[in-house]
Every structure is written in C-alpha cells, then in structure tokens.
C-alpha cells in the first residue's frame, strides 16, 4: 500500500484526492484547488493498488469497469481530469505511465497490432462500429457524426458544431456540381448526403461496418438520392474508378502506420489528374508513439493516432501537392464533453442495452478521450492534398468564403 501512496502523492499536487481502501485509514493527497475540486475514490479489495501501480493506464480503467475502483458521485470525468491536469502534455511529465518494462512489451505488441491487413481491419472496425445503432443514437447528434465537431463558438450546441464541421470540410473540397466524390470511412452517411445536398455531386461512400452500411443506405433511400449517393461494404484498397474529390473523416486512425504509404498511394491512384483529397484524423502533437493499452484492448483494437511527421513521411515521394494542413486543438475536447454528458443522461438506456460494466467502460472511454485533448497530446489534423498544382486557389480565402456561405444556408 505504501507504493500507491507514493504514486498518488507524486501524481496529485493540485486539487485533492481522498482514497479509501480496506483495512487502512482514508488518505488525502494534494492541496485544495477549485479548478480540480476534491475527488474521492474507493478500492474494493487489496489487489486494486498493485494492479494500478504496475500499469495505471490499463488497470485503472479495468478496475473501474469491474467495480473494484469506484468514484463517489460516479464522477469518472472528475477523476481523469484531476490526474491528467496534474501532468499536462506540455509539461513533459506523465505520472500515469506504466513501468519501462511494460511500456517496452506494449510497444512491440502495438506495432504488431497496427499492421491492419484487410481481414484484421474489418474485425477491428466491427469491434467498435457494429455496436447497437441505438447506443450511438443516445449520445451523438441527430446526423450521427461520430468524429470531432467544429466549434466556431465553444458555447455552440453539438448539432450546430457538427453541421459547422461538415461546412468546414466541404468548403476545403472546392466542389462543383457533377463531380464524383469518394468518402472513405463514410460512417452513417452524413457527410456523403451533405455533399450531395449542397453541391449536386455524386458520392460513393465505403465502410467496413455492416451496421453503418445498412443505415447509410436507408438514409439515402429516404432522401430519394440512392442513385446519386451510394454506399458499399468494401476496403478502401479494393475501390476502383476515378474521383474528382476524396474525403475521409475519422478513418485514417484505423489505417495503421505500416499501411500509410499504401493509403496515400491508393488515394493518388483514385484521384483524377486535377483531383483533391481532404483527410481529417486524430493526431498527436509529439513524436510517433503507441496507443495506450486500455484503449487498444477495449475500444479501438488496431487503432493509432499518427504524429504529423509519420503522415507527411508516408505522403512524400508520391508526386502529390500538399496544399493545406490545419490543426484543431480543443474542438474534440468540446465534442467529447458533450458526448459524455449525453451518455450520463442515457445511463439507464445504455445499461438496458448492455450492462453496468459496459456503461462504466463507455464513460471511462469518453472521459479519458476528452482529457487526452484537454490535457494530453492529442489534436486533430485536416490535411489537404492535390494531384494538380493549379486546381485550387493559391490563397485560403475560398475556404473561408465557402464555409460562410454554407453556414448561412
């Protein structure tokens, strides 16, 4: 038990954490700070402390899921904020790191997991995206956008921010009526339908999720555009044809570094000679790293958020022009806070769909993700590239003007 005391005394300086555990008097760590509050946690048995000490990034989530670690008020967001806020990314220290030995083993495992060959890619996608559609209805916006929203004002509601995200991306594509667009990782079809509705383009959306495919097709049929907006269950590596534009939102995280060159080469081959592509992905501010053990095991097997250096290195040598890169720092934190709040409100419905353990897993996932963008080293990249030197204007005014026009509709 002395080890957990040492760990918490080092990890908690601002704000306070009170720990209750069997056979010991309660212990409080840190100093009062209104920005972090006072969090109380309880260990159900003596084995919890040892598990957390060996690998806090994995074990804290597992102990919470299993009910062996509880938080008074079930405030898992408050606990994660306290722990991550005391060691923000920019300070260069992370008290939540597992031991060097565990990190070494994890690095080998993650690099193998990230190979993401086609069969494994479909299995990995199904693990997360083929969950009940009802679950996603409970915490996403009405358009079912399961990616970072775009907050022109942090006080905007989620529906407005997701609509503004679609406008922000669409404006960068510089679309014209009659163009053919490929949407790689099309989700439930919201982006494809938006582009067709506002620009009169034909769109092919591809996904590896059978649940998403079914709903996307239903939405296209209901809108009366199934002949113009089509969806297929196919790996991006198997797509054929030529497209004027390619858009990919929230899919590149599942490609895996060994496949980055393949991904960009495929995009190049699918684009027309004056084609343009826009990739929106979670990324990391720092150098290449690995995905934490808990996220890999329970949420996104095979997933990895790239460093910008990895992305650009894979893009080089393919004779395409890098035309724009934008970094979104806090937008996903705002998005995740809203998803978390909606998940809390839907607790009973989620427990009825699955069980208490799943609900605790989902709230831990959303809380951890929110803090990874608020205090950690994650961000979003929007990377635009073109096969043509001259297809796009040489200044960014067209993006701003196009976005304003779309938001005014």
Buried (B, 14 or more C-beta within 10 A) or exposed (E): BEEBBEBBEEBBBBBBBBBBBEEBEEBEBBEEBEEBBBBBBBBBEEEBBEBBBBBBBBBBBBBBBEEBBBBBEBBBBBBBBBBBBBBBBEEEEBBBBBEEEBBEBBEEEBBEBBEBEEEBBBEBBBBBBBBEBEBBEBBBBEBBBBBBBBBBEEEBEBBBBBBBBBBBBBBBBBBEEEBBBBBBBBBBBBBBBBBBBBBEBBBBBBBBBEBBBBBBBBBBEEBEBBEBBBBBBBBBEEBEEEBBBBBBBBBBBBBBBBBBBBBBBBBBEBBBEEBBBBBBBBBBBBEEBBBBBBBBBBBBBBBBBBBBEBBBBBBEEBEBBEBBEBEBEEBBBBBBBBBBBBBBEBBEBBBEBBEEEBBBBBBBBBBBBBBBBBBBBBBBBBBBBBBBEEBBEEEBEBBEEBBEEBBEE
